[in-house]
């Protein structure tokens, strides 16, 4: 079972760990239902990824949105199933050729789709910590948020950004 992190400061500390990280963006972060008082979830995720200065993989059509918001040297495009496969491969050298990642951060994915990806990573990797920043608790992620309303999620994400 994963751990639900109720405190945003604790989640920020988890994200700040010195581990080699990768942020995997999903196209659901552009969905109008993910609009948090005029700001998309994708915009919060961009702020987090930029503060962490980690590589970003855009899945689905979110790449087009991110190409002007994230440094192109850190941005890649790949389907969720493919990045999951690579993260499961101990010998993969990463997007930059410097080795496998120790932490994969997910956000903006369809719940049942990312749940399967997280399940594979949980069961077939022992070197990778997974974090999901969507507003739902994910038992297959090592760390995820509790089930939150949009207002609570907005506040949680803002507190993470503030503490990074």
Secondary structure, 3 states (H helix, E strand, C coil): CCEECCCHHHHHHHHCCCCCEEEEECHHHHCHHHEECCEEHHHHHHHHHHHHCCEEEECCCHHHHHCCCCCCCCEEECCHHHHHHHHCCCCCCCCCCCCCCCEEEEECCCHHHHHHHHHHHHHHCCCCEEEECCCCCCCCCCEECCCCCHHHHHHHHHHHHHHC
